[in-house]
Amino acid sequence: MLKLHTYGLLNNSFHPPSSIRTLRTYWRQRAVHVEGAATCILRMQKALTQMNLQLANVISDLSGVTGQKIVRAIVAGERDAHQLAKLRDARIQASQEEIAKSLEGNWRPELVFVLQQEVDLYDTYQQRIAECDQQLQKHLATFANNTNPGQPPSPKGEIKKKKKKPTQNAPTFDLSHELERISGVDLTRIDGIEVMVAQTVLSEVGLDMSRWKTEAHFSSWLGLCPDNRISGDRVLRRGTRRAINRAATALRMAATTLIRSQSYLGAQYRRLRTKLGAPKAITAMAHRLARLVYRMLKYGQQYVDKGAEHYEQRNRQQQINFLKKKAAQFGLQVIATHP
């Protein structure tokens, strides 16, 4: 192996610069704490269920405002279901009576003790996450500003989209602004890619795309390209190369959110999902997102969404052209009855 590297027959492994490795370490550590906090929420829910408190039937997220108020009131000693139901937030769809009915159960002391410990551990994880956010913000401030002050306005024909809401586990500071400042582009303009996905991708692959010659090389490194195993003109296995890559996983998660997106990428994903099935469609759209990220980071291009209607019209025209070509092979002619 060393001799092959000496002769230049093997490519070097990807080694990001020190600043990106530091960013990656902070972000991965933060992800560990987020996962630990999520585990605490699951254990809280288990303790409530064992006490026959069916709070999950009326509140979808125990980590929300209402869920945490009720859980902490239980730990503090409150046992009156109606008093607990009064802690309901105005945004909860369930009525106060429905919440009170779901809180009629047994108050086993050992399970209340477990609930108390999980609440304390959850608070500890939240504190660790806040500490990671502080380090992230300080480290991102050391990156150079790559924004272009003379950047032209958005091209015509772009569909204006609503500003994406920050996810529940997003950092407390304006991470989206920081990422746009250091990269020079706004990756969250791509449908499906929110700020957490953009941060994961940048912390794993960095800002310099010159490491990969083309977007095809970049997608292959992520493990999102077809990698058919062929021996003697016989295909032994079809599929993508097996690679464990956090950036690819984040892009796959982003692709799944396109199912209800009224955008060009959303329409493309729904068509592929119908034609190929969900797993292959997710990989194909993650591949598409990877190419878009590569172009934006390497060439400074801004993503322009032309909308789902434009994709449907384009796909319809392609189908018509295909039918005309097929009919011409049989000496036939396709005539459109309406424009």
C-alpha positions in Angstrom: 0.0 0.0 0.0 2.8 2.4 0.9 4.5 1.7 -2.5 1.3 2.3 -4.4 1.0 5.7 -2.7 4.7 6.4 -3.4 4.1 5.9 -7.1 0.9 8.0 -7.1 -1.4 5.1 -7.9 -3.7 5.7 -5.0 -5.4 8.9 -3.9 -4.8 10.4 -0.5 -7.5 10.1 2.1 -9.6 13.1 2.9 -8.0 15.2 5.6 -9.7 18.5 6.4 -7.8 21.5 7.6 -7.3 22.1 11.4 -10.1 24.7 11.6 -12.7 22.3 10.1 -11.5 19.4 12.3 -12.0 21.6 15.4 -15.5 22.6 14.1 -16.3 18.9 13.5 -15.2 17.9 17.0 -17.5 20.5 18.6 -20.4 19.6 16.4 -20.0 15.8 16.9 -19.8 16.3 20.7 -22.9 18.4 20.6 -24.7 15.7 18.6 -23.8 13.2 21.4 -25.4 15.4 24.0 -28.5 15.9 21.8 -28.9 12.2 21.5 -28.5 11.8 25.2 -31.2 14.4 25.9 -33.5 12.6 23.5 -32.9 9.3 25.4 -33.9 11.1 28.6 -37.2 12.2 27.1 -37.9 8.6 26.1 -37.2 7.4 29.6 -39.5 10.1 31.0 -42.2 8.9 28.7 -41.6 5.3 29.8 -41.9 6.2 33.5 -45.1 8.1 32.9 -46.6 5.2 30.9 -45.7 2.8 33.7 -47.6 5.0 36.1 -50.6 4.8 33.7 -50.3 8.5 32.8 -51.2 8.6 29.1 -49.8 12.1 28.5 -48.5 11.1 25.1 -52.1 10.7 23.8 -52.7 14.4 24.1 -49.2 15.9 23.9 -47.1 15.0 20.9 -43.8 16.2 22.3 -42.8 15.7 26.0 -39.8 18.0 25.5 -42.1 21.0 24.7 -43.3 23.7 27.0 -46.4 21.9 28.2 -44.8 18.6 28.6 -41.9 19.9 30.6 -44.1 22.0 32.9 -46.3 19.0 33.7 -43.3 16.6 34.3 -41.5 19.1 36.5 -44.7 19.8 38.5 -45.1 16.0 39.1 -41.5 15.8 40.3 -42.2 18.8 42.6 -45.0 16.9 44.2 -48.2 18.0 42.4 -50.7 15.1 42.1 -54.0 16.9 41.2 -54.7 16.1 37.5 -56.7 19.3 37.1 -54.0 21.5 38.5 -51.5 19.8 36.2 -53.8 20.4 33.2 -53.9 24.1 33.9 -50.2 24.2 32.9 -51.4 23.6 29.3 -50.0 25.9 26.7 -52.4 27.8 24.5 -51.0 26.1 21.4 -51.9 22.6 22.6 -54.9 21.4 20.6 -56.2 19.1 23.4 -58.5 20.7 25.9 -57.8 21.0 29.6 -60.3 18.3 30.4 -58.7 15.8 28.0 -55.2 16.5 29.5 -56.6 16.1 33.1 -58.2 12.7 32.1 -54.9 11.5 30.7 -53.2 12.2 34.0 -55.3 9.9 36.1 -53.0 7.1 37.2 -50.9 5.7 40.0 -48.1 7.7 41.6 -45.6 5.0 42.3 -42.7 6.5 44.3 -40.0 4.5 42.6 -41.1 5.7 39.2 -41.4 9.3 40.4 -37.8 8.8 41.5 -36.8 7.6 38.1 -38.6 10.6 36.5 -36.7 13.0 38.9 -33.4 11.5 37.8 -34.2 11.7 34.1 -35.2 15.4 34.5 -32.0 16.2 36.3 -30.0 14.3 33.6 -31.9 16.1 30.9 -31.0 19.5 32.4 -27.4 18.4 32.5 -27.4 17.5 28.8 -29.0 20.9 28.0 -26.3 22.6 29.9 -23.6 20.7 28.0 -25.3 21.6 24.7 -25.3 25.2 25.7 -21.5 25.0 26.4 -20.9 23.4 23.0 -22.9 26.2 21.4 -20.7 28.8 23.0 -17.6 27.1 21.7 -19.1 26.8 18.3 -19.9 30.4 18.2 -16.4 31.4 19.3 -14.8 29.1 16.8 -17.0 30.2 13.9 -16.1 33.8 14.6 -12.5 33.0 13.8 -13.3 32.1 10.2 -12.8 34.7 7.4 -15.8 36.5 6.0 -16.4 35.1 2.5 -19.6 37.0 1.7 -19.6 39.1 -1.5 -20.9 42.6 -0.8 -21.6 43.1 -4.5 -23.7 40.0 -4.9 -26.4 40.4 -7.5 -30.1 40.1 -6.5 -32.0 36.8 -6.9 -32.6 35.8 -10.5 -36.0 36.3 -12.1 -38.4 33.3 -12.0 -37.3 32.2 -8.5 -40.1 31.1 -6.3 -40.1 33.1 -3.1 -40.2 30.7 -0.1 -41.1 31.3 3.5 -38.2 31.6 5.9 -37.4 28.2 7.4 -38.2 27.8 11.1 -35.3 26.7 13.2 -35.5 23.2 14.4 -35.9 22.3 18.1 -32.3 21.3 18.6 -30.8 24.2 16.7 -28.1 26.4 18.5 -29.3 29.5 20.3 -27.2 31.8 18.2 -27.9 32.6 14.5 -26.1 29.7 13.0 -27.5 30.2 9.5 -26.0 33.7 9.3 -22.6 32.4 10.4 -22.6 29.6 7.9 -23.5 32.0 5.1 -20.8 34.4 6.2 -18.0 31.8 6.2 -19.1 29.9 3.0 -20.3 32.8 1.0 -23.5 31.0 0.0 -26.8 30.2 1.8 -27.2 26.4 1.6 -30.5 26.6 3.4 -32.0 28.0 0.1 -32.0 24.4 -1.2 -35.3 22.7 -0.3 -34.8 20.1 2.3 -31.6 21.5 3.7 -32.1 23.3 6.9 -29.4 24.8 9.1 -28.6 21.7 11.1 -28.0 19.7 7.9 -25.9 22.5 6.4 -23.8 22.6 9.6 -23.3 18.8 9.5 -22.2 18.9 5.9 -19.8 21.8 6.3 -18.3 20.3 9.5 -17.6 17.0 7.7 -16.5 18.2 4.2 -15.2 21.7 4.9 -15.4 24.7 2.6 -12.8 23.8 0.0 -14.3 21.7 -2.8 -11.0 21.5 -4.7 -10.3 18.2 -3.0 -12.8 16.6 -5.4 -12.3 17.2 -9.2 -16.0 17.1 -10.1 -19.3 16.9 -8.4 -19.4 13.2 -9.5 -16.2 12.6 -7.5 -17.7 14.3 -4.5 -20.9 12.2 -4.7 -18.9 9.1 -5.0 -16.9 9.9 -1.9 -20.1 10.4 0.0 -21.3 6.9 -1.2 -24.3 8.2 -3.1 -23.3 7.1 -6.6 -24.2 3.7 -8.2 -21.4 1.2 -7.6 -22.3 -2.0 -9.5 -20.1 -5.0 -9.0 -19.3 -6.5 -12.4 -17.2 -9.6 -13.1 -17.0 -11.2 -16.5 -19.7 -8.9 -17.9 -22.0 -10.1 -15.2 -23.5 -7.8 -12.6 -22.9 -9.4 -9.2 -24.5 -6.6 -7.1 -26.3 -3.4 -7.8 -26.4 -0.4 -5.5 -24.3 2.3 -3.9 -21.0 1.9 -2.3 -21.2 1.1 1.4 -19.8 4.1 3.2 -20.3 5.4 6.7 -20.4 9.2 6.2 -22.3 11.6 8.5 -22.7 14.1 5.6 -24.3 11.5 3.4 -26.6 10.5 6.3 -27.6 14.2 6.8 -28.4 14.6 3.1 -30.5 11.4 3.1 -32.5 12.8 6.1 -32.9 16.1 4.1 -34.2 14.2 1.1 -37.0 12.6 3.2 -38.4 16.0 4.0 -39.1 16.7 0.3 -42.2 14.5 0.3 -44.5 17.5 0.9 -42.3 20.3 -0.5 -44.0 22.3 -3.3 -40.8 22.9 -5.1 -38.8 21.6 -8.1 -36.9 19.1 -5.9 -40.1 18.1 -4.1 -41.9 17.2 -7.4 -38.8 15.3 -8.6 -38.7 13.3 -5.3 -42.3 12.4 -5.5 -42.0 11.2 -9.1 -38.9 9.1 -8.2 -40.6 7.7 -5.1 -43.5 6.5 -7.2 -41.3 5.0 -9.9 -38.4 3.5 -7.8 -39.7 3.3 -4.3 -38.8 5.2 -1.2 -35.2 3.9 -0.5 -33.9 4.4 -4.0 -35.6 7.7 -4.3 -34.1 9.0 -1.1 -30.6 8.0 -2.3 -31.2 9.6 -5.7 -32.3 12.9 -4.1 -29.5 12.8 -1.6 -27.2 12.5 -4.6 -28.9 15.5 -6.2 -28.6 17.6 -3.1 -24.9 16.7 -2.9 -24.3 18.0 -6.4 -26.1 21.2 -5.6 -24.0 21.7 -2.4 -20.8 21.1 -4.4 -21.7 23.7 -7.0 -22.7 26.3 -4.5 -19.5 25.8 -2.4 -17.1 25.6 -5.3 -18.5 28.1 -7.7 -20.4 30.4 -5.4 -23.6 29.8 -7.3 -26.9 30.7 -5.7 -29.7 28.0 -5.8 -32.8 29.0 -7.7 -36.0 27.1 -7.2 -38.4 27.2 -10.2 -41.2 25.5 -8.5 -43.1 22.2 -8.8 -45.2 23.4 -11.7 -42.1 24.1 -13.8 -40.9 20.5 -13.1 -44.2 19.0 -14.1 -44.3 20.9 -17.3 -40.7 19.9 -18.1 -41.5 16.3 -17.4 -44.6 16.4 -19.5 -42.7 17.8 -22.4 -40.1 15.1 -22.1 -42.8 12.4 -22.1 -44.3 13.9 -25.3 -40.9 14.1 -27.0 -40.3 10.4 -26.1 -43.7 9.4 -27.5 -43.1 11.3 -30.7 -39.7 9.6 -31.2 -41.1 6.2 -30.4 -44.0 6.7 -32.9 -41.6 7.9 -35.6 -39.8 4.5 -35.4 -43.0 2.8 -36.4 -43.9 5.4 -39.1 -46.5 7.0 -37.0 -47.0 10.6 -35.9 -48.3 12.0 -32.6 -50.5 15.0 -32.8 -51.4 17.0 -29.7 -55.1 17.7 -29.3 -54.5 20.7 -27.0 -51.5 22.9 -26.2 
